[in-house]
Amino acid sequence: MPLHQSARLVLALSVMLSTTTWTACNQATNSGASAGASDSGKIPITTKSDEARNEFLQGRSLSERLLGQESLAHFDKAIALDPDFALAELGRANNSPTAKEFFEHLKKAVSLADKASEGEKTLILANEAGANGDTAKQRDYLEKLVATYPNDERVQFALAGFHFGQQDMDQAVEHYKKATTVAPNYSPAYNVLGYAYRQQGNYADAEQAFKRYIDLIPNDPNPYDSYAELLLKMGRFDDSLVQYRKALSIDPHFVPSHFGISANLMYQGKPDEATAELQKMADQARNDGELRTAFFGMAVVATDRGKLDQALQAMDKEFAVAEKKNDAAAMAADLQAKGNILAEMQRYSDARKQFDRSLQLIEGSNLSQEIKDNAKLVHQSNLTALAIGEKKYADAATLAEEFRLGAQASRNGVQVKLSHELAGRIALGEKDYDKAIAELGQANLQNPRNLYRLSQAYQGKGDSAKAQEFCTKAADFNSLPTLNYAFVRAKAQKQAGKKA
């Protein structure tokens, strides 16, 4: 599992919470915010309490080893010991099991930023910018940190995470490697370096990175979980299951491995067993985030087998968990997912109601104005997609142009890719295959639906070889459970001539 994958519900809103993680060093200041770098060339830790600092360091260590649930008690104790401890609030935010808690603690960290050092303040503001979807500002903050603290492995890691989130894998690999050069035993960098190599299709280097990760912390579950995910991607399902079960033998509560096992079982044609694994995950969930993820997995398995009504029921269960806590961001994300499922069922009017309700929840919440503005832009993309589904291409083109202008103004690379996706889908519907190929080629190609759409465009153009190439890529995407893959996997397998 890559760092802080729990941000899925925020990502679903296209708030674009970055994979950037909070960072600090092992050197601390004990008397207010320090000015400039610490003696070790790392971002200082500003706290009035040695005991609070030690609790923070324990929490950070657990967090970096993907033991987020275990880290919470340490961050909470650090905050209790020093209520002005800004980095502890940021650590608590980035390990929160719910969107509501994330935003509450991030807001507190921002309010305390002026009491910390300039480096800590910049880091906190970078996280805030990422949560608000302001990727240009986020990048500026992170590049400032790297210029000031080039020998802080966590700063290099943070900038790498930004590039990973923007799908600039060359830059991500460069900064992850810099982190390993600065600190050869810094295990998190090898973890996400493996994922970056995997995104590039460089499975050999990915495997070496994950094996190094295992060597560094062999008694932790996540290295085996991450290696298992690579094997899943490669279609080595039995080998992947061995690694996932190795992770669970170390920590039976490491729920991401249950999620990964369910993916393997689903792709092996065992949906009932996959659902049972997710039910096991739900039964032992320690927080709302783990429970919601289990229900989401059930929705994906149901979608993958074509039982979309069951998928909607699973999403209703996920929504109910968030509703109990009045978690607006999480509820809005669930309604987006329901809207997408309904659109796949061609129930466009019902889908529109879910998208409208999602936007209303965000607008009526106490989330930042930036998040609300971003939600409006995302809503525009949803309405465009519905118009495409209804074959109202003129309306779709008008909506898509409005979204394109908004995406360009935001300078958010992920949204710019989405604008190309919408333009490509319109061109595909209108059988302008050259334009469809040009636009979809600039879209998010880590979305298997776009790979499948490219296959359709090449098929329409009469290029059977390229159509087969992209169809096979879509069929063999082999990700952890996602709706986008579930929507097209069976169709892509059938078209590619593969056994389901």
Stockholm file with secondary structure:
# STOCKHOLM 1.0

chainA/1-500         MPLHQSARLVLALSVMLSTTTWTACNQATNSGASAGASDSGKIPITTKSDEARNEFLQGRSLSERLLGQESLAHFDKAIALDPDFALAELGRANNSPTAKEFFEHLKKAVSLADKASEGEKTLILANEAGANGDTAKQRDYLEKLVATYPNDERVQFALAGFHFGQQDMDQAVEHYKKATTVAPNYSPAYNVLGYAYRQQGNYADAEQAFKRYIDLIPNDPNPYDSYAELLLKMGRFDDSLVQYRKALSIDPHFVPSHFGISANLMYQGKPDEATAELQKMADQARNDGELRTAFFGMAVVATDRGKLDQALQAMDKEFAVAEKKNDAAAMAADLQAKGNILAEMQRYSDARKQFDRSLQLIEGSNLSQEIKDNAKLVHQSNLTALAIGEKKYADAATLAEEFRLGAQASRNGVQVKLSHELAGRIALGEKDYDKAIAELGQANLQNPRNLYRLSQAYQGKGDSAKAQEFCTKAADFNSLPTLNYAFVRAKAQKQAGKKA
#=GR chainA/1-500 SS CCTTGGGHHHHTTTCCCCSCCCCCCSCEESSSCCSSCCTTSSCCEECSCHHHHHHHHHHHHHHHTTCHHHHHHHHHHHHHHCTTCHHHHHHHHHTCSSHHHHHHHHHHHHHHGGGSCHHHHHHHHHHHHHHTTCHHHHHHHHHHHHHHCTTCHHHHHHHHHHHHHTTCHHHHHHHHHHHHHHCTTCHHHHHHHHHHHHHTTCHHHHHHHHHHHHHHSTTSSHHHHHHHHHHHHTTCHHHHHHHHHHHHHHCTTCHHHHHHHHHHHHHTTCHHHHHHHHHHHHHTCCSHHHHHHHHHHHHHHHHHTTCHHHHHHHHHHHHHHHHHTTCHHHHHHHHHHHHHHHHHTTCHHHHHHHHHHHHHHHHTSSSCHHHHHHHHHHHHHHHHHHHHHTTCHHHHHHHHHHHHHHHHHHTCHHHHHHHHHHHHHHHHHTTCHHHHHHHHTTSCTTSHHHHHHHHHHHHHHTCHHHHHHHHHHHHTCCCSSCHHHHHHHHHHHHHHTCCC
#=GC SS_cons         CCTTGGGHHHHTTTCCCCSCCCCCCSCEESSSCCSSCCTTSSCCEECSCHHHHHHHHHHHHHHHTTCHHHHHHHHHHHHHHCTTCHHHHHHHHHTCSSHHHHHHHHHHHHHHGGGSCHHHHHHHHHHHHHHTTCHHHHHHHHHHHHHHCTTCHHHHHHHHHHHHHTTCHHHHHHHHHHHHHHCTTCHHHHHHHHHHHHHTTCHHHHHHHHHHHHHHSTTSSHHHHHHHHHHHHTTCHHHHHHHHHHHHHHCTTCHHHHHHHHHHHHHTTCHHHHHHHHHHHHHTCCSHHHHHHHHHHHHHHHHHTTCHHHHHHHHHHHHHHHHHTTCHHHHHHHHHHHHHHHHHTTCHHHHHHHHHHHHHHHHTSSSCHHHHHHHHHHHHHHHHHHHHHTTCHHHHHHHHHHHHHHHHHHTCHHHHHHHHHHHHHHHHHTTCHHHHHHHHTTSCTTSHHHHHHHHHHHHHHTCHHHHHHHHHHHHTCCCSSCHHHHHHHHHHHHHHTCCC
//
